[in-house]
Amino acid sequence: MKVAVTAQGKDGAAAVDPRFGRCQYFVIADLDKNTIEVVANDNVGAGGGAGVATAQTLVNRGVEVVLTGNVGPNALRVLQGAGIKVYSTTAPTVQAALEQWQAGKATPVSQPNVGPHSGMGRGGNR
């Protein structure tokens, strides 16, 4: 099973990035193979559609679970449509988020927890 965590860095000690579509990296843990893969998010600077494009990247990589802070409606629709389970985490690091999820303490996301375009910048319209 592949579990992707939105991250601000490239390893388990990295801070969890609270943004899904515009996170800097994904740390993908393959729990069956006991391996970690780090994927830079090419959509971090996209003008629009970052959530959908990022979600499709994870679909293409065979991810089954996503741990993040926030996810918007369009990205969530793509993830759910592909059967990917999404969990919200407030854990400080990638490793802590994985441990939280494995302990059954991450919060399942069934509805978007931010509006569209929420990751486009600080301030802005909310």
N, C-alpha and C positions, 0 to 999 in steps of 0.2 A: 504494500500500500504506500502510495506517495502522498506526503503531506507537505504543502507549501506554506511558508510563513513569510509575510511581508517584512522586509528588513531594511535597515539603514546601513548595513555593512555586510561583510562576506562570510560570516561564520556564526556559530551558535552563541557567541558572546555579544553579537551585534544587537543593538536596540531594535525592537519591533517598530516598523514604520506603520503609523496608524492609517495611512492612506492605502487603498488597494490599487486603483488604476495608475497612480503616479508614485508608487513606492520606488525606491532606488533599486532594490534587489529582491529576489525571491531565494530563500534558502529552502531547497526541496529535500526532505528526508525520505529516503526509500527504506521503510521499516522492514521490508522483506529481505533486502540485500544489505541492510545496515550501512548505507552509504549516504553521503550528503553531496548535493550538486548546487552550485550557486549560479543563478541566472540574472544578469543585468536586465532591468526593465527598459526596453527600447522606447516605451511609450511615456516615459517620465516627463518629457517636454512637449508632448503632442498638443496641438491646438484644440482638439476636440476628439471625442471618441476613445479616450485613453482607457476607460474602464472596460469597454467592449473588446478592444484589441488586446488588452492585458489578459482578460478572461480567456480569450481564444488561445493565447499563448499557453496558458496552463492546461486547457483542454487538449491541445496538441501534444503536450508533454505527458499526458496520462495521469495527471494529478487527480486524486480522489477527495482530498480534504484541503481547505484553505483556512488558515488562521490569520486574522487581520484585525485592525481596529474598526474601520468603517468601510462599508461597501454601498455603492449607489444602486439605483434601480436597474439601469441597463446592464451593468456588469453582473448583478445578481441574477438577472433573467438568463443570461448566457450560461453562467455557472450552474444554476439549477436545471436548465434545459439539458445540460450535459451530465447531470446526475452527480455533480460535485457538491459536497456538503460544505457549508461555510459556517465558521464559528468566529465570534468576536472575542478578542482577548485584550486585557489590559496589562498583561505580563510585561515586565521591563525588557526582557531579552528573548531571542529566538529559542534558546534552550528552555527557558522558563515557560514560554508559550507551549512548546511541545509537551513538557511535563504536565502543565495545567490541563491540556487536552487529553493526554493519556490517563489522567486521574479523573476524567469526566467532569472537570470544573470549568471548561470553556463554555460560553453561551452560544447555543445554536442560533443562527440568523435565518429567519424565514421571511422577513420583510427588510427592505433597505433601511439602513440606520442613518443615512445622510441623503440629501437631495442630489439631483443630477448636477454635474459640474462643480461639486463641492470641493474637489481637490485642486482646483485651478489656481489657487493662490490664497494668501492670507488676507483677512478682512473680507472684502467682496460682499456679495449679496447672499444671505442665507435664509 
